[in-house]
Structure formats: structure tokens, C-alpha cells
Amino acid sequence: MMTKSTIADLRSDTITRPTPAMLEAMMSAEVGDDVLGDDPSVNELQEKVAELFGMEAALFCPSGTMANQIALRISTNPQDEVICDKHSHIYLYEGGGMAYNSMLSPKLLTGDRGRLTAEQIKENINADDIHFPRTRLVGLENTMNKGGGSIYDIGEIRKIRAVCDAHGLLLHMDGARFFNALAETGEDPADYGGLFDTLSVCFSKGLGAPVGSVLLASKSMIKQATRVRKALGGAMRQAGYLAAACTYAVDQHRARLTEDHQRAREIGKGLEGQPYIGQVIPVTTNIVIAELDGISPEEYLKKLNEKGVLGVSFGKKAVRFVTHLDFTDDHLEQTLSTFKSL
């Protein structure tokens, strides 16, 4: 009988459990009432991450989706337009939130593995014409989930920032896996703070915290964001227990992300040339996307599941595997052996 420890669970990096040390940090956290602004553990996390990225302020949110949706809300007005990749999380995976919460229209572009260029964005800014929505915001995602964990080049982001400045646009980064990008490039988070008006980062993916993201912005925007979070039901009371886990994750788990990336590359190599695999998208960080040949994702995943390897369907012909804190070298050997056995 298979147990959790013998199952190689690659469905997502969101399935991790807190480590014993993280649980200890949570249990010993000093807490207050965050709605009243006096939870010291929440305040510590917000100040730490704001300083890390060189931004003025941060707001703790229960999810990356909420952080992104708040960013859209405080940056735009109804009938405005958001430029983003057609596979971006803010458009594809947030339940139509940009329309529901902010009455925004998306302009969907096709980037290189989800990465837009400054020239693409410049070419797609609407003219000042009442027939068109007003282009107001550009949304980037780093790493890009649907792009197989692809990473933006900071030089291109600087060019995008220049386009935004020249046309009066705001720039948002969905940084759900931004720490994976930084671990791979070795860049300083502070190099990015000055490039974005709003930036969300998540702790419940590669960093292994159970819950939590923060939204980073100017003090004035975060003040507005706090009001929107309240309206969305995201104001929490003794949230310091969760914030303590996030602080621990930032302090202790960032350096080890490259281990996940190396295991992901090994999985990518293990898939190449195997029956049913058409091609593997280049593996950059901790996400592996394989396009299938001659079998449906459901059928392929069923074969893997029977041998204790879990992944997810990622389109009509693709599957996704994501490495994480709880995926060990033993799981890696099990996974590679299973690929060879099919």
C-alpha cells in the first residue's frame, strides 16, 4: 500500500507541508489583530519583504490571486484595458477576476513562452479613441507558469518599464514564483522594486509556507489596497501565525530552490525520448511541461498514478510536473524509473 511518503507528488509546488522548524516558528509567533494593524508578525513580514525588494510598503494577503486582483483594482478604472500574455495567470486562472472585480478588458498577446517584449507592448497600446478601452496597465508573470517556468530578462523588463513611462501605463508583476527566478539568476530582488508599480510574491509555492502572498507597492497604493482587501474578505485577525511561516520560508528556504530546479531538469531529461512524449518544453526552473504523442493526458497520468507518480493535465496534449520542498531524491529516482517502465 502506498503512503504519502512513497508517492512522488508532482502536481504542484503548492502541496508542501510545513517543516517541523516552520511549525515551531508558527507556534511561537507573537500575534495581534492585523485588521487593527497590531499583529507584530504580520508587520515584520511586510517590512522584511518591502525592504528586500526595495519598495515602500507591502500588504499580506491569503493568496496570490487576491494580491493580483487587488493590484489590478487599485491601478485601474472600469473600462480600462490590461495588456498581458494570453496564458498569464491574471487572465487564465483567476476566475475572470479582472472583469468581475475591476470591469477590465484584457488585450491578450502571444509571448515567447509567455514573456512579452517592449516592442509587442508598444505596438498594442490603444489610440486615444472612445471606441477602444483605455490601455492602462501591463501585467507580466515571472516565472511564467504556462511557459514552463520561463524567466524574464531584466534588461527587457527595463525596456518595458520605459514604454510604460512613455505612455502613462502602470506595470504589475505577478511574481508567484519570483523567488524561483531570483534563485536561478542570482539577481538582487531590489533590482526589480523600482521597475514595477505593483508586485506580488507568493510564499506557499516553492518556499513551502502553507498560506500567503504579499502585494508590494508605494505607501499610498498599499493604503488603498488595504481597503480593497477588506472589501474582498481578505482582512484577517491573528494572521501572524501564517506570516511567521512566510518569514521563516523567506529566511530559510530561498537558497534551496536551486535543488528543485536541478531535479526538474533531471525529470525533463528522463522524459525525453520516452514513449508517448512528443517534446519537452525547455526546463528553466521547477516546472516541467511535456507534450504527449499518441496518448491523452488523462490516460498517461493514469498510468503514472498507478505507479505512485502524480502530475496534472496541462492542456489537450500536455502534462505538467512541478518539483518542490517535499520532492526528494528518492522520489526523483522513483519518477525516472516509472517513466522508463511505461
Buried (B, 14 or more C-beta within 10 A) or exposed (E): EEEEEEBBBBBBBBBBEBBEEBBEBBEEBEBBBBBEEEBBBBBBBBEBBBBBBBBBBBBBBBBBBBBBBBBBBBBBEEEBBBBBBBBBBBBBBBEEBBEEBBBBBBBBBEBEBBBBBBEBBBEBBBEEEEEBBBBBBBBBBBBBBBBBBBBBEBEBBEBBBEBBEEBEBBBBBBBBBBBBBBBBBEEEBEBBBEBBBBBBBBBBBBBBBBBBBBBBBBEEBBEBBBEBBEEBEBBBEBBBBBBBBBBBBBEBBBEEBBBBBEBBBBBBBBBEEBEBBEEBBBBBBBBBBBBBEEBBBEEBBEBBEEBBBBBBBBEEBBBBBBBBBBBBEEBBEBBBEBBEEB
